Amino acid sequence: MINKGEISDITQFSRAVFPPGEIAHAHKHPDMTEIFYIESGHGEIIINGIHHPIEPGTCIVIEPGEAHELRCSENTEMSVIYFGKT
């Protein structure tokens, strides 16, 4: 178990489930690195305007200041585990 505050630079750790067609619209974080792990499903991530397909097992690192958008495919649910680090 990791207790709250034990890893001081971790800002979040979560799991998100995207229904088919769901979009986490483009945004960026000025001072946070974000790491995404695709647990299940398919879709794409757009990083600074470049489209990348994602599937189970894909791990993506988003650096501070990079614009990013996650899109779930139209025909499957997508589960994403992610955390942020300052």
KAMO-V856528 format. One record per backbone hydrogen bond with DSSP energy under -1.0 kcal/mol. CO is the residue of the C=O (numbers start at 0). NH is the residue of the N-H. If there is no record, write none. Layout:
co:CO nh:NH
co:CO nh:NH
//
This chain:
co:2 nh:5
co:6 nh:9
co:8 nh:85
co:11 nh:83
co:13 nh:81
co:15 nh:79
co:17 nh:77
co:18 nh:21
co:21 nh:71
co:23 nh:69
co:26 nh:67
co:28 nh:64
co:32 nh:84
co:33 nh:61
co:34 nh:82
co:35 nh:59
co:36 nh:80
co:37 nh:56
co:39 nh:78
co:41 nh:72
co:42 nh:53
co:43 nh:70
co:44 nh:51
co:45 nh:68
co:46 nh:49
co:49 nh:46
co:51 nh:44
co:53 nh:42
co:54 nh:57
co:57 nh:37
co:59 nh:35
co:61 nh:33
co:62 nh:65
co:66 nh:47
co:67 nh:26
co:68 nh:45
co:69 nh:23
co:70 nh:43
co:72 nh:20
co:77 nh:17
co:78 nh:38
co:78 nh:39
co:79 nh:15
co:80 nh:36
co:81 nh:13
co:82 nh:34
co:83 nh:10
co:84 nh:32
//
